[in-house]
Amino acid sequence: MKKKILACLLILFPIFSLGIAKADTVKSKYIIASDSSFAPFVFQNSNNEYTGIDMDLIKAIAKDQGFEIEITNPGFDAAISAVQAGQADGIIAGMSVTDARKATFDFSDSYYTANTILGVKESSTIASYEDLKDKTVGVKNGTASQTFLTENQSKYGYKIKTFSDGSSMYDSLNTGAIDAVMDDEPVLKYSISQGQKLKTPIAGTPIGETAFAVKKGSNPELIQMFNKGLANLKANGEFQKILDKYLASGAATTSTSTVDETTIWGLLQNNYKQLLSGLGITLALALISFAIAIVIGIIFGMFSVSPYKSLRLISEIFVDVIRGIPLMILAAFIFWGIPNFIESITGQQSPINDFVAGTIALSL
């Protein structure tokens, strides 16, 4: 009996060992998704290159831990979708840790405590929340800062004016239409470092932690390497240098574009390279999928008039099932469903990226 148990253990041990090794295996390259505009965490500089705290941090950690990365900047929502679909291995985008996100993501150690902070003009006499009585405070709609102001409005007696974007909010403060603004601390301090004549008379109030994330249950070794690298950067002072580069007063003001993106011309001028790149991808996607669709159409067209019943049946199934499914549902299934299935079966990242998924969906 003991020999049988020992034999079973000897058989199972290599299997468990393979499982452990698989979990800790470092890939040759990790795809990291990020936001496209969330200064100072990530934004485009005057050369249309993505920079910021998150960009510098993930590059420094990859160098410290010896792994290779490829960074994409599709925007926050698209970055989250890419990680969930297995199109990217991780996301770093000034992402707050919430209970809802913990259900679908595994988070690293926090690398920034998100604070909300009050900003006033340099000449303002406001020095405390009590000084805000009967004054107007501006805040962006739907933010944690707005929640904080609403919860404390009756206590301090100020008025709240909401804005849909930060630029109009800061313009209103500079023109005197409002008396103060409340915003995320890194965003406000970065604005000051870039020349805004503002000050922060009151210490920030914590509203959450910011961390790197991977799809829940995937790439645990990436979280481990991020945490180790972050600890090393904090120990050797590199992490603080990255923060100071974008947050410290007197930080270089030449790192960001001065183009006004509140106008259509400004948006075109500052993002024309990305727009041209997108146009090229769209044309390539259209031409390739059109060519494939012609071939598929000819094949199934011939099947439909074939003297063989089996071929006609295949053609009917293709037309009724595949062509009968709405394109958006088909595209969503190919982009999210198939990669998740491949990943669950093989344990490897799906080779179907967004371009391949789009080509398949349009071709069918």
ZAKOLLUM-416346 format. One record per residue (C-alpha): residue in one letter; chain; x, y, z. Coordinates in steps of 0.5 Angstrom, whole numbers. Layout:
# ZAKOLLUM-416346
node aa a	ch A	xx X	yy Y	zz Z
...
This chain:
# ZAKOLLUM-416346
node aa m	ch A	xx 0	yy 0	zz 0
node aa k	ch A	xx 6	yy 5	zz 2
node aa k	ch A	xx 9	yy 3	zz -5
node aa k	ch A	xx 3	yy 5	zz -9
node aa i	ch A	xx 2	yy 12	zz -5
node aa l	ch A	xx 9	yy 13	zz -6
node aa a	ch A	xx 9	yy 12	zz -13
node aa c	ch A	xx 3	yy 16	zz -14
node aa l	ch A	xx 6	yy 22	zz -10
node aa l	ch A	xx 12	yy 21	zz -15
node aa i	ch A	xx 8	yy 21	zz -21
node aa l	ch A	xx 4	yy 27	zz -18
node aa f	ch A	xx 10	yy 31	zz -16
node aa p	ch A	xx 12	yy 33	zz -23
node aa i	ch A	xx 5	yy 35	zz -25
node aa f	ch A	xx 5	yy 40	zz -19
node aa s	ch A	xx 12	yy 42	zz -21
node aa l	ch A	xx 10	yy 44	zz -28
node aa g	ch A	xx 4	yy 48	zz -25
node aa i	ch A	xx 9	yy 52	zz -21
node aa a	ch A	xx 14	yy 53	zz -26
node aa k	ch A	xx 8	yy 55	zz -31
node aa a	ch A	xx 6	yy 60	zz -26
node aa d	ch A	xx 13	yy 63	zz -25
node aa t	ch A	xx 15	yy 63	zz -32
node aa v	ch A	xx 17	yy 70	zz -35
node aa k	ch A	xx 15	yy 71	zz -42
node aa s	ch A	xx 20	yy 74	zz -47
node aa k	ch A	xx 16	yy 80	zz -47
node aa y	ch A	xx 10	yy 83	zz -44
node aa i	ch A	xx 5	yy 88	zz -47
node aa i	ch A	xx 3	yy 94	zz -42
node aa a	ch A	xx -3	yy 98	zz -44
node aa s	ch A	xx -4	yy 105	zz -41
node aa d	ch A	xx -8	yy 111	zz -42
node aa s	ch A	xx -7	yy 116	zz -47
node aa s	ch A	xx -8	yy 123	zz -43
node aa f	ch A	xx -8	yy 123	zz -36
node aa a	ch A	xx -3	yy 128	zz -34
node aa p	ch A	xx 2	yy 127	zz -30
node aa f	ch A	xx 1	yy 120	zz -30
node aa v	ch A	xx 1	yy 119	zz -38
node aa f	ch A	xx 1	yy 124	zz -43
node aa q	ch A	xx 4	yy 126	zz -50
node aa n	ch A	xx 10	yy 131	zz -50
node aa s	ch A	xx 12	yy 136	zz -55
node aa n	ch A	xx 15	yy 131	zz -59
node aa n	ch A	xx 8	yy 127	zz -59
node aa e	ch A	xx 12	yy 121	zz -55
node aa y	ch A	xx 8	yy 118	zz -49
node aa t	ch A	xx 11	yy 120	zz -42
node aa g	ch A	xx 9	yy 121	zz -35
node aa i	ch A	xx 10	yy 118	zz -28
node aa d	ch A	xx 7	yy 111	zz -31
node aa m	ch A	xx 11	yy 111	zz -37
node aa d	ch A	xx 18	yy 112	zz -33
node aa l	ch A	xx 16	yy 108	zz -27
node aa i	ch A	xx 14	yy 101	zz -32
node aa k	ch A	xx 20	yy 102	zz -36
node aa a	ch A	xx 25	yy 103	zz -30
node aa i	ch A	xx 22	yy 97	zz -26
node aa a	ch A	xx 22	yy 93	zz -33
node aa k	ch A	xx 30	yy 95	zz -33
node aa d	ch A	xx 31	yy 93	zz -26
node aa q	ch A	xx 28	yy 86	zz -26
node aa g	ch A	xx 30	yy 85	zz -33
node aa f	ch A	xx 24	yy 84	zz -37
node aa e	ch A	xx 22	yy 87	zz -44
node aa i	ch A	xx 16	yy 91	zz -45
node aa e	ch A	xx 12	yy 94	zz -50
node aa i	ch A	xx 7	yy 99	zz -48
node aa t	ch A	xx 1	yy 101	zz -52
node aa n	ch A	xx -4	yy 107	zz -50
node aa p	ch A	xx -11	yy 106	zz -53
node aa g	ch A	xx -14	yy 110	zz -48
node aa f	ch A	xx -17	yy 108	zz -41
node aa d	ch A	xx -23	yy 104	zz -43
node aa a	ch A	xx -20	yy 101	zz -48
node aa a	ch A	xx -14	yy 99	zz -44
node aa i	ch A	xx -18	yy 95	zz -39
node aa s	ch A	xx -22	yy 92	zz -44
node aa a	ch A	xx -15	yy 89	zz -47
node aa v	ch A	xx -13	yy 86	zz -41
node aa q	ch A	xx -19	yy 83	zz -39
node aa a	ch A	xx -19	yy 80	zz -47
node aa g	ch A	xx -12	yy 78	zz -46
node aa q	ch A	xx -10	yy 82	zz -51
node aa a	ch A	xx -5	yy 86	zz -46
node aa d	ch A	xx -1	yy 83	zz -40
node aa g	ch A	xx -2	yy 89	zz -35
node aa i	ch A	xx -5	yy 96	zz -34
node aa i	ch A	xx -2	yy 102	zz -31
node aa a	ch A	xx -6	yy 108	zz -32
node aa g	ch A	xx -6	yy 112	zz -26
node aa m	ch A	xx -11	yy 106	zz -24
node aa s	ch A	xx -15	yy 107	zz -17
node aa v	ch A	xx -16	yy 100	zz -13
node aa t	ch A	xx -23	yy 99	zz -12
node aa d	ch A	xx -27	yy 93	zz -9
node aa a	ch A	xx -31	yy 93	zz -16
node aa r	ch A	xx -24	yy 92	zz -20
node aa k	ch A	xx -21	yy 87	zz -15
node aa a	ch A	xx -27	yy 82	zz -17
node aa t	ch A	xx -23	yy 82	zz -24
node aa f	ch A	xx -16	yy 85	zz -23
node aa d	ch A	xx -10	yy 83	zz -19
node aa f	ch A	xx -7	yy 89	zz -16
node aa s	ch A	xx 1	yy 90	zz -15
node aa d	ch A	xx 3	yy 94	zz -8
node aa s	ch A	xx 1	yy 101	zz -9
node aa y	ch A	xx 5	yy 106	zz -12
node aa y	ch A	xx 1	yy 113	zz -11
node aa t	ch A	xx -4	yy 115	zz -5
node aa a	ch A	xx -9	yy 119	zz -9
node aa n	ch A	xx -11	yy 125	zz -5
node aa t	ch A	xx -16	yy 130	zz -7
node aa i	ch A	xx -13	yy 137	zz -6
node aa l	ch A	xx -16	yy 144	zz -6
node aa g	ch A	xx -13	yy 149	zz -10
node aa v	ch A	xx -13	yy 157	zz -10
node aa k	ch A	xx -10	yy 163	zz -14
node aa e	ch A	xx -3	yy 165	zz -11
node aa s	ch A	xx -6	yy 172	zz -8
node aa s	ch A	xx -12	yy 168	zz -5
node aa t	ch A	xx -13	yy 169	zz 3
node aa i	ch A	xx -16	yy 162	zz 3
node aa a	ch A	xx -12	yy 158	zz 8
node aa s	ch A	xx -17	yy 153	zz 11
node aa y	ch A	xx -24	yy 149	zz 9
node aa e	ch A	xx -27	yy 154	zz 14
node aa d	ch A	xx -25	yy 160	zz 10
node aa l	ch A	xx -29	yy 157	zz 4
node aa k	ch A	xx -36	yy 159	zz 7
node aa d	ch A	xx -40	yy 163	zz 2
node aa k	ch A	xx -35	yy 162	zz -3
node aa t	ch A	xx -35	yy 158	zz -10
node aa v	ch A	xx -31	yy 152	zz -11
node aa g	ch A	xx -30	yy 148	zz -18
node aa v	ch A	xx -30	yy 141	zz -19
node aa k	ch A	xx -30	yy 136	zz -25
node aa n	ch A	xx -37	yy 132	zz -25
node aa g	ch A	xx -37	yy 125	zz -23
node aa t	ch A	xx -30	yy 125	zz -19
node aa a	ch A	xx -28	yy 123	zz -12
node aa s	ch A	xx -27	yy 130	zz -11
node aa q	ch A	xx -34	yy 132	zz -12
node aa t	ch A	xx -36	yy 127	zz -7
node aa f	ch A	xx -32	yy 130	zz -2
node aa l	ch A	xx -34	yy 137	zz -3
node aa t	ch A	xx -42	yy 134	zz -3
node aa e	ch A	xx -41	yy 130	zz 3
node aa n	ch A	xx -38	yy 136	zz 7
node aa q	ch A	xx -42	yy 142	zz 4
node aa s	ch A	xx -46	yy 143	zz 10
node aa k	ch A	xx -41	yy 143	zz 15
node aa y	ch A	xx -37	yy 149	zz 11
node aa g	ch A	xx -42	yy 152	zz 8
node aa y	ch A	xx -39	yy 153	zz 1
node aa k	ch A	xx -42	yy 153	zz -6
node aa i	ch A	xx -41	yy 148	zz -11
node aa k	ch A	xx -40	yy 149	zz -19
node aa t	ch A	xx -39	yy 143	zz -23
node aa f	ch A	xx -35	yy 143	zz -30
node aa s	ch A	xx -35	yy 137	zz -35
node aa d	ch A	xx -27	yy 138	zz -36
node aa g	ch A	xx -21	yy 141	zz -32
node aa s	ch A	xx -19	yy 146	zz -37
node aa s	ch A	xx -26	yy 150	zz -37
node aa m	ch A	xx -25	yy 149	zz -29
node aa y	ch A	xx -18	yy 152	zz -28
node aa d	ch A	xx -20	yy 158	zz -33
node aa s	ch A	xx -26	yy 160	zz -29
node aa l	ch A	xx -21	yy 160	zz -23
node aa n	ch A	xx -16	yy 164	zz -26
node aa t	ch A	xx -22	yy 169	zz -29
node aa g	ch A	xx -25	yy 170	zz -22
node aa a	ch A	xx -31	yy 166	zz -23
node aa i	ch A	xx -30	yy 161	zz -18
node aa d	ch A	xx -26	yy 162	zz -11
node aa a	ch A	xx -22	yy 155	zz -11
node aa v	ch A	xx -22	yy 148	zz -15
node aa m	ch A	xx -21	yy 141	zz -12
node aa d	ch A	xx -18	yy 136	zz -16
node aa d	ch A	xx -13	yy 130	zz -16
node aa e	ch A	xx -7	yy 132	zz -12
node aa p	ch A	xx -2	yy 130	zz -18
node aa v	ch A	xx -6	yy 133	zz -23
node aa l	ch A	xx -7	yy 140	zz -19
node aa k	ch A	xx 1	yy 140	zz -17
node aa y	ch A	xx 3	yy 138	zz -24
node aa s	ch A	xx -1	yy 144	zz -27
node aa i	ch A	xx 3	yy 148	zz -22
node aa s	ch A	xx 9	yy 146	zz -24
node aa q	ch A	xx 7	yy 147	zz -31
node aa g	ch A	xx 6	yy 155	zz -30
node aa q	ch A	xx -1	yy 155	zz -27
node aa k	ch A	xx -1	yy 161	zz -22
node aa l	ch A	xx -4	yy 157	zz -16
node aa k	ch A	xx -2	yy 154	zz -9
node aa t	ch A	xx -5	yy 149	zz -5
node aa p	ch A	xx -6	yy 152	zz 2
node aa i	ch A	xx -9	yy 145	zz 5
node aa a	ch A	xx -6	yy 138	zz 6
node aa g	ch A	xx -9	yy 133	zz 1
node aa t	ch A	xx -15	yy 128	zz 3
node aa p	ch A	xx -13	yy 121	zz 1
node aa i	ch A	xx -19	yy 118	zz -3
node aa g	ch A	xx -15	yy 111	zz -5
node aa e	ch A	xx -9	yy 108	zz -8
node aa t	ch A	xx -6	yy 107	zz -15
node aa a	ch A	xx -3	yy 101	zz -17
node aa f	ch A	xx -1	yy 97	zz -23
node aa a	ch A	xx -6	yy 91	zz -25
node aa v	ch A	xx -7	yy 84	zz -29
node aa k	ch A	xx -13	yy 80	zz -31
node aa k	ch A	xx -15	yy 76	zz -24
node aa g	ch A	xx -11	yy 70	zz -24
node aa s	ch A	xx -6	yy 71	zz -30
node aa n	ch A	xx 1	yy 73	zz -30
node aa p	ch A	xx 2	yy 73	zz -22
node aa e	ch A	xx 10	yy 73	zz -24
node aa l	ch A	xx 9	yy 80	zz -27
node aa i	ch A	xx 6	yy 83	zz -21
node aa q	ch A	xx 11	yy 80	zz -17
node aa m	ch A	xx 17	yy 83	zz -21
node aa f	ch A	xx 13	yy 90	zz -21
node aa n	ch A	xx 13	yy 89	zz -13
node aa k	ch A	xx 20	yy 87	zz -13
node aa g	ch A	xx 22	yy 93	zz -18
node aa l	ch A	xx 18	yy 98	zz -14
node aa a	ch A	xx 21	yy 96	zz -7
node aa n	ch A	xx 28	yy 97	zz -11
node aa l	ch A	xx 27	yy 104	zz -14
node aa k	ch A	xx 24	yy 106	zz -7
node aa a	ch A	xx 30	yy 104	zz -4
node aa n	ch A	xx 35	yy 107	zz -9
node aa g	ch A	xx 31	yy 113	zz -9
node aa e	ch A	xx 29	yy 113	zz -17
node aa f	ch A	xx 22	yy 112	zz -15
node aa q	ch A	xx 22	yy 119	zz -12
node aa k	ch A	xx 26	yy 122	zz -17
node aa i	ch A	xx 21	yy 120	zz -22
node aa l	ch A	xx 15	yy 123	zz -18
node aa d	ch A	xx 19	yy 130	zz -17
node aa k	ch A	xx 20	yy 130	zz -25
node aa y	ch A	xx 13	yy 131	zz -26
node aa l	ch A	xx 10	yy 134	zz -19
node aa a	ch A	xx 16	yy 138	zz -15
node aa s	ch A	xx 15	yy 145	zz -16
node aa g	ch A	xx 20	yy 148	zz -21
node aa a	ch A	xx 19	yy 141	zz -25
node aa a	ch A	xx 21	yy 142	zz -33
node aa t	ch A	xx 16	yy 146	zz -37
node aa t	ch A	xx 18	yy 144	zz -43
node aa s	ch A	xx 16	yy 137	zz -43
node aa t	ch A	xx 9	yy 138	zz -45
node aa s	ch A	xx 6	yy 140	zz -51
node aa t	ch A	xx 3	yy 148	zz -51
node aa v	ch A	xx -2	yy 146	zz -56
node aa d	ch A	xx -9	yy 148	zz -54
node aa e	ch A	xx -13	yy 142	zz -55
node aa t	ch A	xx -20	yy 145	zz -53
node aa t	ch A	xx -20	yy 147	zz -61
node aa i	ch A	xx -21	yy 142	zz -67
node aa w	ch A	xx -15	yy 145	zz -70
node aa g	ch A	xx -11	yy 144	zz -63
node aa l	ch A	xx -13	yy 137	zz -63
node aa l	ch A	xx -11	yy 136	zz -70
node aa q	ch A	xx -4	yy 139	zz -69
node aa n	ch A	xx -2	yy 135	zz -63
node aa n	ch A	xx -5	yy 129	zz -65
node aa y	ch A	xx -4	yy 128	zz -73
node aa k	ch A	xx 1	yy 123	zz -73
node aa q	ch A	xx -4	yy 118	zz -69
node aa l	ch A	xx -10	yy 120	zz -73
node aa l	ch A	xx -5	yy 119	zz -79
node aa s	ch A	xx -3	yy 112	zz -76
node aa g	ch A	xx -10	yy 110	zz -75
node aa l	ch A	xx -12	yy 112	zz -82
node aa g	ch A	xx -7	yy 107	zz -85
node aa i	ch A	xx -9	yy 102	zz -80
node aa t	ch A	xx -17	yy 103	zz -82
node aa l	ch A	xx -15	yy 103	zz -90
node aa a	ch A	xx -11	yy 96	zz -89
node aa l	ch A	xx -16	yy 93	zz -85
node aa a	ch A	xx -21	yy 95	zz -90
node aa l	ch A	xx -17	yy 92	zz -96
node aa i	ch A	xx -15	yy 86	zz -93
node aa s	ch A	xx -22	yy 84	zz -90
node aa f	ch A	xx -25	yy 86	zz -97
node aa a	ch A	xx -20	yy 81	zz -100
node aa i	ch A	xx -21	yy 76	zz -96
node aa a	ch A	xx -29	yy 77	zz -96
node aa i	ch A	xx -29	yy 76	zz -103
node aa v	ch A	xx -25	yy 69	zz -103
node aa i	ch A	xx -30	yy 67	zz -98
node aa g	ch A	xx -36	yy 69	zz -102
node aa i	ch A	xx -34	yy 66	zz -108
node aa i	ch A	xx -33	yy 59	zz -104
node aa f	ch A	xx -39	yy 59	zz -101
node aa g	ch A	xx -43	yy 62	zz -107
node aa m	ch A	xx -40	yy 56	zz -111
node aa f	ch A	xx -42	yy 51	zz -105
node aa s	ch A	xx -49	yy 54	zz -105
node aa v	ch A	xx -50	yy 52	zz -113
node aa s	ch A	xx -46	yy 45	zz -112
node aa p	ch A	xx -50	yy 39	zz -114
node aa y	ch A	xx -47	yy 36	zz -107
node aa k	ch A	xx -53	yy 37	zz -102
node aa s	ch A	xx -47	yy 37	zz -96
node aa l	ch A	xx -44	yy 43	zz -99
node aa r	ch A	xx -50	yy 47	zz -100
node aa l	ch A	xx -52	yy 45	zz -93
node aa i	ch A	xx -45	yy 48	zz -91
node aa s	ch A	xx -47	yy 54	zz -95
node aa e	ch A	xx -54	yy 55	zz -92
node aa i	ch A	xx -51	yy 54	zz -85
node aa f	ch A	xx -46	yy 59	zz -86
node aa v	ch A	xx -51	yy 64	zz -89
node aa d	ch A	xx -56	yy 63	zz -83
node aa v	ch A	xx -51	yy 63	zz -77
node aa i	ch A	xx -45	yy 67	zz -79
node aa r	ch A	xx -48	yy 72	zz -83
node aa g	ch A	xx -54	yy 72	zz -79
node aa i	ch A	xx -51	yy 75	zz -73
node aa p	ch A	xx -50	yy 82	zz -72
node aa l	ch A	xx -43	yy 85	zz -74
node aa m	ch A	xx -42	yy 88	zz -67
node aa i	ch A	xx -44	yy 81	zz -63
node aa l	ch A	xx -39	yy 77	zz -68
node aa a	ch A	xx -34	yy 82	zz -67
node aa a	ch A	xx -34	yy 82	zz -59
node aa f	ch A	xx -34	yy 75	zz -59
node aa i	ch A	xx -28	yy 74	zz -63
node aa f	ch A	xx -25	yy 80	zz -59
node aa w	ch A	xx -26	yy 77	zz -52
node aa g	ch A	xx -29	yy 71	zz -53
node aa i	ch A	xx -24	yy 67	zz -57
node aa p	ch A	xx -18	yy 70	zz -54
node aa n	ch A	xx -21	yy 68	zz -47
node aa f	ch A	xx -22	yy 61	zz -49
node aa i	ch A	xx -15	yy 60	zz -52
node aa e	ch A	xx -12	yy 63	zz -46
node aa s	ch A	xx -16	yy 58	zz -41
node aa i	ch A	xx -14	yy 52	zz -45
node aa t	ch A	xx -7	yy 53	zz -47
node aa g	ch A	xx -5	yy 58	zz -41
node aa q	ch A	xx -2	yy 63	zz -46
node aa q	ch A	xx -4	yy 69	zz -49
node aa s	ch A	xx -8	yy 69	zz -55
node aa p	ch A	xx -5	yy 71	zz -61
node aa i	ch A	xx -11	yy 74	zz -64
node aa n	ch A	xx -10	yy 82	zz -63
node aa d	ch A	xx -15	yy 87	zz -64
node aa f	ch A	xx -13	yy 88	zz -72
node aa v	ch A	xx -13	yy 80	zz -73
node aa a	ch A	xx -20	yy 80	zz -69
node aa g	ch A	xx -22	yy 86	zz -73
node aa t	ch A	xx -20	yy 83	zz -80
node aa i	ch A	xx -24	yy 76	zz -78
node aa a	ch A	xx -30	yy 80	zz -76
node aa l	ch A	xx -30	yy 84	zz -83
node aa s	ch A	xx -28	yy 78	zz -87
node aa l	ch A	xx -34	yy 74	zz -85
